[in-house]
Amino acid sequence: MLRTPADTVRQAIKNRISKCTEGLSKSDKEIIRNFVKIPSDTLIRHISEECRCSIEEATDYINKFATECEEYFAEDDFSESVMLHLVEHNAEIGQKFQRAVKDEWERKNSQLIEEFSKKEERLSDLCAECDEMEKLKTEIANEYESKVHLSENITEQVRGKIADAKGDLASFFAEYFLFCGESSTEINDASSVFFGSSIDENPEEHTDIKYIFEVLKENLKSAGVADKRLCSALSAYMLSAYIIHVPLIFAGFGANAIIDALSATIFNKTADKIVVKDNMFDNKALKPEIIAVHNGFGCMNLILNIAKSSYICFVAQTSEELSIEPRSMCNYALPVFTEYFLSSNETDDFYGTLSSIKYNEKRKGRAPIFPAYVLPVLAFQNCKMLLGITSDIHKEISEYEMLLLQTLPVMISLNKREELVELLSAVNLSDKDKIEIYKLMGEKQ
């Protein structure tokens, strides 16, 4: 049987592959058989002899065979070409093939599709939650802004009411002392100055700090400070402030009585009282004694500069009033909340003495029970010196008493309640003292 040139080329290549694959594995032989090598000159001559054709014709036969092989390996056969033509030119058949391919792909990847669907649902839920949180964030921001505006309005109203109350205070004192005061009280209607009354005709004179400390304790009891340990602590603190000339702000009920107790101990008289109106006062009334100044927060610097020889005590009707005053106020005077110490009504039965305090001890400071950043530097140093001298006069002073004298008034006045509560948790106090402190703060432990 005669063979075609293509069969001759195929057989020649097959014989060569068989010879060079001896000793190889079956898979290696298959790889080599499927590889068509660029023809060599001997192969071309062999094909020329077998086909009895020229070298050029043999070369064409080999190239044609190589092309057929390439088409075979590219799967570019007739049946595939027919199917591709049908798919491209017949929409219905094309759609069927697409569905078939899609169904087969989904079958093989069903697990991945299911996992993706779950993640897609979770992503959708998270997007919905984000939208909800964004909406809630906007609502909270709007509510906060509304409350800030409300707070500012309330603060302005409170300031206005306090200013009105302070303006009316002078008239109130004038009427009170005019109709209810003792005959020995002098009234200066023009300057709203109320001079104190003498106590004993023949007062004793003292210089011993320990004796003066005891006298002040008795007078504070008459002012309503009934608790013994609180009376001792407050007495030592007030004497310390008087010694180093640091003004105090007595805020709350009974402030005048407490200041009168100090004045009776030092000057044998109740304290002079000045009611400032529109930041105006009669500076001629500032004697070198103890003076209680009402409504003086707006001109503290002026009063203290003019009355350098006097010991000034500022008075606030309530402790809450101080929360609207600036932090720098503490450079002029330090707050004391009278409500922490008063537990009975005053009797005004003061013991009058003339005291010339000689304190020759070395003045050592004692760190307050609050961080230094709470107050300006000068105010913090004043607190340290006050506690140092107080501890020297009253050596048994406790942390509980120091908290009532300084820490609570300072931090509450500066609106630092949250920091104060955190600070109290670190202070070594008895359960009873902790309960009492929270009660004084108006807080539940």
Secondary structure, DSSP 8 states (H G I E B T S, - for coil): ----HHHHHHHHHHHHHHHHTTTS-HHHHHHHHT------HHHHHHHHHHHT--HHHHHHHHHHHHHHHHHHHTT--HHHHHHHHHHHH-HHHHHHHHHHHHHHHHHHTHHHHHHHHHHHHHHHHHHHHHHHHHHHHHHHHHHHHHHHHHHHHHHHHHHHHHHHHHHHHHHHHHHHHHHHS-TT--EETTTTEE---B--SS-EEE--HHHHHHHHHHHHHHHT---HHHHHHHHHHHHHHHHTT--EEEESTTHHHHHHHHHHHHHSB--EEEE-BTTB--GGG--SSEEEEES-GGGHHHHHHHTTTSEEEEEES-SGGGGGS-GGGGGT-EEEEGGGT--S--------EEE-----S-------SS-GGGS-HHHHHHHHHHHHHHHHHSTT--HHHHIIIIIHHHHHHTT-HHHHHHHHTTS---HHHHHHHHHHHT---
